[in-house]
Amino acid sequence: MPLTDDLSTMMFETLKFELNSNGIGILTLNRPDNLNAMSFQMFEDLNNIFDHLMTNLDCRVLILKGEGRAFCAGLDLKEMNVLNTKRKPEEYKKFYYLNIPEVLKNRIYFQSRLSRVIVKMRKISQPIIAIIHGPATGGGFALALASDIRIAGEKAKFNNAFIKLGLSGSDVGTSYFLPRLIGLSRATEILYTGRFVDAQEAENIGLVLKTVMGNESKLLKAAMEIAEELLLKSPLGLRMTKEAINLTMDSPSLETIIQLENRGQMITSASSDVLEGMLAFFEKRKPKYPKL
């Protein structure tokens, strides 16, 4: 993707970005045939768009959504298997972190690249309104949590999928955001079990601002109404407010928690539990983990 200062002309392989003349940007995860699962290319595209939004303030409010039936089904597990292979297919050699000879280093650099997306979502000055019309699982759950405001459609559902794959249940900010949003006890149960939380429960426990009944256009309309209200506020005032919210939440800090989560993911990803978790996922059965 060529670098440009004009956000309205930016093109991505896995995202769609539309910047309205009033300053409302709409960022769409665009892998509908894969339920918007996060591929290596999507990580790069997300890092790039947030890098541009960090300095280009023509976009004053950002709406984040998914194309098709899902918001985001988390990591693309079929692609993630490439991390474990010593010889990478030709089409993956453009991703620098996959060309390191040691498999563990591949995982470390990849985990760092993924987690930077979440940090950047909090660092950009634009308030992010996520509209979740379908499943938001794993990494998609993390994207929703890192947004400033969440609105759910009636078919929305959330789950912390990492724990069901033999990985740590704390990843890319989930153990940072969720307790702060809904309280420690509820968050702990959701992070430990990986169960699905439907739209009504999400609203009841404060995970989302509200649930909107009807089709996706009604959901987008609700988000636009909030975005238009935010346009009536001082851009600098909103920026300072977001910075203040971040500093208030940082106890000790998001990046400290991310580093702790990265450590947990490196340890768990080297275990046999990951292989069992992924096999169980593809074979649609319950995993059989050995005792510690």
HELIX and SHEET records of a PDB file:
HELIX    1   1 LEU A    7  THR A    9  5                                   3    
HELIX    2   2 PRO A   32  ASN A   34  5                                   3    
HELIX    3   3 PHE A   40  THR A   55  1                                  16    
HELIX    4   4 LEU A   77  MET A   80  1                                   4    
HELIX    5   5 ASN A   81  ASN A   84  5                                   4    
HELIX    6   6 GLU A   90  TYR A   92  5                                   3    
HELIX    7   7 TYR A   96  LEU A   98  5                                   3    
HELIX    8   8 VAL A  103  LYS A  123  1                                  21    
HELIX    9   9 GLY A  139  ALA A  146  1                                   8    
HELIX   10  10 ALA A  161  LEU A  165  5                                   5    
HELIX   11  11 THR A  174  ILE A  182  1                                   9    
HELIX   12  12 LEU A  184  THR A  193  1                                  10    
HELIX   13  13 ALA A  199  ASN A  204  1                                   6    
HELIX   14  14 GLU A  216  LEU A  231  1                                  16    
HELIX   15  15 PRO A  235  MET A  249  1                                  15    
HELIX   16  16 LEU A  254  SER A  269  1                                  16    
HELIX   17  17 SER A  272  PHE A  282  1                                  11    
SHEET    1   A 6 LEU A  15  LEU A  19  0                                        
SHEET    2   A 6 ILE A  24  LEU A  29 -1                                        
SHEET    3   A 6 VAL A  61  GLY A  66  1                                        
SHEET    4   A 6 ILE A 128  ILE A 132  1                                        
SHEET    5   A 6 ILE A 149  GLY A 153  1                                        
SHEET    6   A 6 LYS A 210  VAL A 212  1                                        
SHEET    1   B 3 PRO A 135  THR A 137  0                                        
SHEET    2   B 3 LYS A 157  ASN A 159  1                                        
SHEET    3   B 3 VAL A 197  ASP A 198 -1                                        
END                                                                             
